[in-house]
Amino acid sequence: MPTPLPLSPAVRPGIRRSAFRAALAVATAATVTAAAFTMAGTGARAADGDVANSVLADLTVSDAPAAGLDAFSGVFGTAGSPPNGGLDNGDLSDPSGVLDLLTVRGQAVARTNAEPERNWAQAQASGFTLSLNDRDYLSVGSLDAYAECIPAPIGPLALAYARTDSNTIGVLGRQVPTGTTQLEVTGAELGADDVSTATLTVEYDQIEDPAGGGYQPQSSARAGLDITITGVLRDEEGQELYDGPLVEVELGHVDVTCDGTTSPPVTTPPVTSPPPTQPPITIPPVTVPPITVPPITVPPVTDPPITIPPITVPPVTVPPVTVPPITLPPTTPPTTRPPVTKPPTPTPTPTKPGPSHEPDYGYGDGGHSER
């Protein structure tokens, strides 16, 4: 397979690279080691005929001197399994130097597996940060991408998902959701001295085919994230300095197909001659005549009415009570008593001459002369 030629920045807008084109190009350059394409050993690169592929990071930086960017292209973390090739734990050696620009946080995972029962591919990391011009151009949270395909006789069935933190990314410190977003930034934010203002267009696509994260009746599946940043850069006078792509990042691209899988063999039990059979015995049907039960009429039961005789209470006569008159005795007039006559009080006979003056009740002389 010939190595595809790189596209110039002038023709890159509007062209979406395949998730594994860069990985295939690197693998093609190593055709001298043909065994790498026929074996699923650890570190094998994606190759033609693989039924499960995984690329953790595919980075392209455009040649944009006005933005202070130099051209770069490379992939990090690849794995591929041919039909029934088993497990490939991935190549994390970074020969193209992606990790000089892109920081991968946590444990980087890119692995695949191909078995008769199913083919699957997985890519995982705790987060990514792309640094350009000493700026955090792009930041992505944790990523878990997975694709699986189950062949016949159970399938074909396929599922795919790409899970991230809140489905948002950061571009120069701004939160960007899925879809297309325009950002107005300054040259200082870009780290470009000749740029005064810039308009960035960010396309953020979350790929899940089939969608929904569940099994669907199809024979292939793919998942991952695509992020493209283009920009219009202007100087202080408003003159346009650059209009074109700046950064393109594909993260967690996984791809599987049911092609080339071998279904488990179907074991057919040996055919043996059936034992001789006796002619069937036919039993004539027995017809039971219907039995008619005459209806039973139950006469109604009538209870005789119950008559309660009236109860007559004889009147009670209370004899009058006669109170005999009370005769009070005549009142006797009060008795007149004769007046009581007191006898005259006798005059006492003096036995001693009385004093010729009022008595003196004082002590001592009392102011009188001696008698």
Salt bridges, closest charged atoms under 4 A:
ASP58 OD1 - ARG17 NH2 2.60
GLU148 OE1 - ARG118 NH1 2.90
GLU184 OE1 - ARG234 NH2 3.76
GLU189 OE2 - ARG174 NH2 2.87
GLU203 OE1 - ARG16 NH2 3.60
ASP205 OD2 - ARG16 NH2 3.48
ASP209 OD2 - ARG222 NE 3.89
ASP226 OD2 - ARG16 NH1 3.75
ASP226 OD1 - HIS253 NE2 2.53
GLU248 OE1 - ARG12 NH2 2.77
ASP360 OD2 - HIS368 NE2 3.52
